[in-house]
Amino acid sequence: MTLPAKAADTLLEASVVGSFSRIGLAARSRLLPEFTSGAPSTLEGRSAVITGATSGIGYATAAGLARLGAAVHFLARDPARADSARRRIAAASSSQRISYGLADLDDPGSVHAFAAGYLSTHSRLDVLIHNAGAIHPSYQTDDSGTELTVAGQVIAPFLLTSLLLPALLAAGRSRVITVSSAGMYTQRLDPAILQMPASGYRGVTAYARAKRAQVALSREWARRLAGTGVAFHAMHPGWVNTPGIAAALPRFHRAMRPLLRTPGQGADTIIWLAASDPARLGSGRFWHDRRPRSEYRFPGTREASTAARVLWDHIESSQRRPGRHPA
């Protein structure tokens, strides 16, 4: 990368608005070698599983992977929306290798059933993408008493990765990609306070804490599975114009709408991570606009060195409690 391009990228990253908005992607796509050195590799013969693909970034990612030739299997809650998404993705990519399974990420039993269904018909998995996410406006818990943001966006991705690990290992060189959020920069991982109480609950804060936890766990997965051929990446897509953002952050959405990225632009780095040569990507990094970035922007947000391991152990033990499916 030339010095002017590197300087421009550094300035964009420091500016936040310039980096996270469509301005940053437009500039970087002209300057950075990750964008200018050729099209992403084909994914013919590869398989991908993605959560949350019926709309927004997830739908754009699934469609992009299908256009590159991947067989795409996605997880959805609603059968009508899932079937509509499957037909639209197939039509846009001219691919018939688009399928889905129904599951509720807030329900461990449902996640188990989805994974079992995939493993019953597939021997390998090349790309697993954790994309599903939601900002809950009020405090809610699952049957075990776990707040839904933690249940669906921290525990469920961990469980799904664990269940699909045999297929990921069978693929030889596979990858797990976790879609985080710029909101995670504002939070510090502390397993003791990850789950917010009902008193003073704020959905946006709960979401940001969960996204911070996702990034830390991705790094912990990379550490524990080093040398196995399974790589782990976390990324944030920038500020994207999605129905979820419009509903959860209406004032932000109104003010920033002209600068928000399209879902396709938000999906760009996810697709690039899925299709790029794994040798150039490594494992355990945090990405934005096709380049590894720092996970920390604000003082006091760096977690204790043991935090990810403590959270890992807590999730594993929670899945072994009576009434839970074992992870």
Summary of the structure (lengths in Angstrom):
residues: 327
radius of gyration: 18.7
end to end distance: 43.6
largest distance: 58.5
contacts: 1109
relative contact order: 0.15
helix: 51%
strand: 13%
